[in-house]
Amino acid sequence: TPRQTLPPLIARFKGHKIVFLFGDDVIKHMVDNLADWPNVEDLANNASLMIAARHHQQDELVLGLKNLKQFGLNFDYAFAETDVRTINSSSIRSSLKSKQKSIDLPPEVAEYALKNGLYGNYASTTSIK
């Protein structure tokens, strides 16, 4: 939850803006299922969102985020346009776990993810095939 994740990040990057990159599907889920997001107010109050627009229309998401203001949630956010429509965290995680090269993930990004334990800790994996 944000209450667990944010304090160490804020301490580590003191004085810097914390920005989380989310796919638009995640933001759509948050907007539609707010009860599934414990401590979401911590996220709204302490971080910014960068939303990778892939599936949903920006106007729909902007309206949903504005509607969250009635619950006291005022998110700072921006959209990142992308031409990559098929890549998602589930496929990245699967590729890293199976040590297979992802078609959509640049090799240097995959190596960085492995080295730094992103998307799961696959410590025995030293490189992508």
N, C-alpha and C positions, 0 to 999 in steps of 0.2 A: 504494500500500500504506500501511498505518498508519505504517510507519517513515518514509515520505516525507511524509505528510500531517500527522501529529501535531506534530512539532517546531516548525514555523512557527506552528501554532495555539496551542500551549502558550506559545511566546515572545510572541505577540501578545496573548494573553489571560491573561497571567501572574496567578496568584492566583485565577483563575476556574475553575469546573468546565466541562470540555468535554463536551458532550452531542451525540451524533449521532442524528438521526431516521432510522429505517429502517422500511420496510414489513415486515409479518410474513413476507412471501414471501422477503425477503432473509435474515432471521434463520433461517427454515426451511432455506434453502439452505446457510447457514453451518453450522448444526447437522448437516445431513445430508452435507455435503461439505467438511469442515474442511480437507482437503488443498488445496482451491482458494483458501484464504484465507492468503496469505503474510503473515507477521509479525502474525498475529491476536493474539498475546500482547501486543503493544504497545497494541492497541485495548483489550484487557481490563484492562491495567494502568494506562492513562492517560486513559480516557474512560468516560463512561456512555452507555447506550443508551436511547433513547425509542423504543418499538416501537408503530407504528400498527397496531392489530389490525383486519384487514380480512377475511382469508380463513381463517386457521387459528385453531384454538381456543387460547386462552391456556394452558390446562393442558398441551397438547401442547408448546408452546414452552417453558414453564417447565421441564418435564421434560427437554427437549432441552438447555436451558442448564445445568441442574443436572448432566446427564451430562458436560458439557464440563469439569467440575471434575476429573475423572479425568485430564485432560490438563494440569492446572495452570491452567486458564482459569476465573477467577471473575469473571464480568461483573456490574457494577452496572447494573441495568436497571429500567425501569418501563414500563407499558403506557398508551397513549393510545387511548381509545375514540373511534371516529369513525363518523358516519352515512354518510360518503362512501365508497362501496365501489368505485366505478369508476375513480377517479383514481389514476394511478401516474406514476412519473418518466418512463417511456417516452412516455406520451401528452402530458405537459407538454413534454418536449423536442421532440416532433414539432410541437406547437402553436406553440411559440416559434420554431422553425426556419422554419415555413411562415408565420409572422406572423399566424396565425389565432387567434381567441378560443377558449379552451377552455371548454366548457360547465361543467366542474367547478371551474375555477380562478378565484377572484375577480380582477377586473381589476387591483386594486391589488397583488395578489401577483404577477401576470404582469408588471406594469410594474417592480416591484422586482427580479424575476428578470432581466429584460432589462437594467436599469440596472447591476446588479452582476455580470453575467456568470454567473449561476447556470445550471446545466443545459447549459452550453456557452457559447461566446463568439459571440454573434450581434450584433457591434458595429454592423453596418449597420442593424440593426433598432432603431428608436427607439420604436415603440409597436405595440400590438396592434390589429388591425382589428376 
